[in-house]
Amino acid sequence: MAHRKPNLPEKTCAACGRPFAWRKKWARDWDQVRFCSDACRTGRYDAAKQRAGKSGGAA
């Protein structure tokens, strides 16, 4: 059984809108963290979403 950590702070990703929880590597700059992943931070998420919309997007 996985160990749950229910008391971690959460934020919503500025790119994809998904919630993400605090991680130890973000401890020093949690206030500045805005994105859940490198893909969202660099815009790859938006680019993939736009490509999927143009081609029909059925996955």
C-alpha positions, -999 to 999 in steps of 0.1 A, spaced: 0 0 0 13 34 -9 21 60 18 -3 89 14 8 125 23 -25 143 28 -12 174 45 10 187 16 1 221 2 -13 222 -34 -13 246 -63 -29 247 -97 -7 246 -128 -7 278 -148 -5 259 -181 -27 228 -178 -49 237 -148 -42 204 -130 -35 204 -92 -1 195 -81 14 190 -46 45 203 -28 77 185 -35 109 186 -15 129 199 -45 106 229 -45 110 236 -8 132 267 -12 110 284 -39 75 270 -34 62 306 -36 76 310 -72 66 276 -85 38 280 -111 39 248 -133 35 212 -125 62 199 -149 90 209 -174 66 203 -202 41 229 -189 69 253 -180 84 253 -215 51 254 -234 52 218 -247 18 211 -231 1 240 -250 18 230 -283 7 194 -280 -28 205 -271 -30 228 -302 -17 200 -324 -43 176 -311 -70 201 -317 -60 207 -354 -58 170 -362 -91 160 -347 -76 150 -313 -92 116 -310 -68 95 -289 
